[in-house]
Amino acid sequence: MRAKTRRFWRDLRVQLPFLGWLVVLWMLLWNQFTLLAFVSGLVVAVFVTRVFRLPTVELSGRLNLWYGALFVVQFLFAMLRGAIAVTIQVFDFRHQPGTAIMEVPLRYADDLVMTHVAVVSSLIPGSLVVEADRDRRVLYLHVIGVHSMADVEKQRAGVLRWERRVVRALGDPAQYRALKADLRAAKGGAR
């Protein structure tokens, strides 16, 4: 019994950041930032993580505050820019906004990074993740506002930029080192 209780508290401690994120998502979903929304979100988060037993999400243990804050600012700006672009496309009756389903192979993604990239890509207006291939580390997105392959490549590059931003902010040390090495190689190859 003690071992079971100890395991419960250890799992809860490891899952605490995940539970916090679920509570924030719950509050955003209901657009309420009240004590009642917090408590109900906490109850739902604990219920969901206990009933639907998923493997414990191991966080990288690395959080870069500067890149995290930069990520939040860039994300908010991208949401605003995406909302304006979608609004313009909707009210431009002369042209149909082009759409595409595109494949984006991720470079540095583990389950956590892939999830963050998928969520960010879906929250920015104009794109939606329709499938994630965990084994191949590929996201499939439905995007609007594309009229050529150059537009598709631009969208793909945008998703890969979000992947790099996520890795900078909270990727594990090995992912961060791989990203820095790739950036140095790209910079050296550009000369």
Secondary structure, DSSP 4 states (H G I P E B T S, - for coil): -HHHHHHHHHHHHHHHHHHHHHHHHHHHHHT--SHHHHHHHHHHHHHHHHHS-PPP----S---HHHHHHHHHHHHHHHHHHHHHHHHHHH-TTSPPPEEEEEEE-SS--HHHHHHHHHHHHHSTTEEEEEEETTTTEEEEEEES--SHHHHHHHHHHHHHHHHHHHHHH--HHHHHHHHHHHHHHHHHT-
